[in-house]
Amino acid sequence: MGVYFVAWKGLKKLAVEAAPHNTEASLEGTRLEDVVVVTGNPDCPQNAEGLEVGSSYEFEAEQWFRVSDNRREYWDWLNALARLVGYHWQNPDANGPGPFRELILYGRHTGTIGAIASAKLVSDFGTWDERARSIKDDAFYEHYALMRSMFEYAATDGAVEFRCC
């Protein structure tokens, strides 16, 4: 079983609050399968910036990203990314702003990463691209490029969420 994220674009906030799998909801003109409810993450609340936690959003398109074959492989990649940018959890500023903090601090893999955080991550991927290539690890860079494309997909008017592993 792999590690998946889903990314959406074209988010539009709905006036009616409804869980997307709630068959009792009445959302005129909206298919429930095209609705996502934004969830927060207490470890990284800035990830949902620009979106209202608990609100329902209709989306125009979605794309699923299989980012690794298993959870351990994903964690290993994330740890390598943290090393690349000099992140260590014991640093005094470990929970402050920095490159890829939105991913590194994602913690329990909960919550929605909105367009603002996605755009910031795209910028981080661009800034660190040369260094990521320089470590000469093809598997690491393949994951790096895939994650970058996922956040590019959501960076304008979308969002990303961890879904399963």
Order of alpha helices (4+ residues) and beta strands (2+ residues): beta-beta-beta-beta-beta-alpha-alpha-beta-alpha-alpha-beta
